[in-house]
């Protein structure tokens, strides 16, 4: 995991932060706190995360959660929020052509992470594979692309990531 410079947070990470408890929840809270405090690790997500987070609270008429999630997914000192642009959608399509089992929302997350120059994506989603890179057959390597490595939110992985922020 060494070399994490910017980590993209998938929607399920925010859900785990709000609804999770136990060691994983505590480690995620510490990760956000330490990244904000030290500035050593940049965190990022997509505007798509907000839409995914709001569906259940809207269905359950939980305006408190709607407001909380809306306040979380804004550009801040601890979180960069990438827009869902036409370029993100183009590269999402390219990713889906290269990784046939990748679902569209996951492709948008991966495309956004690559476009925001994230080195890692933190996700519990098993539909997101371990590594991604993107090559557009018409235009070559993605302009901001690089390799994206998946981190699963386990106690070991989160502890290792936190240890790098000492």
MOZILIN-V360984 format. One record per helix or strand of 3 or more residues. SS is the DSSP state (H for helix, E for strand). FROM is the first residue (numbers start at 1). LEN is the number of residues. If there is no record, write none. Layout:
ss=SS from=FROM len=LEN
ss=SS from=FROM len=LEN
This chain:
ss=E from=6 len=4
ss=H from=11 len=9
ss=H from=22 len=17
ss=E from=42 len=5
ss=H from=47 len=13
ss=H from=63 len=10
ss=E from=80 len=3
ss=H from=86 len=13
ss=H from=104 len=12
ss=E from=120 len=3
ss=E from=148 len=4
ss=H from=155 len=9
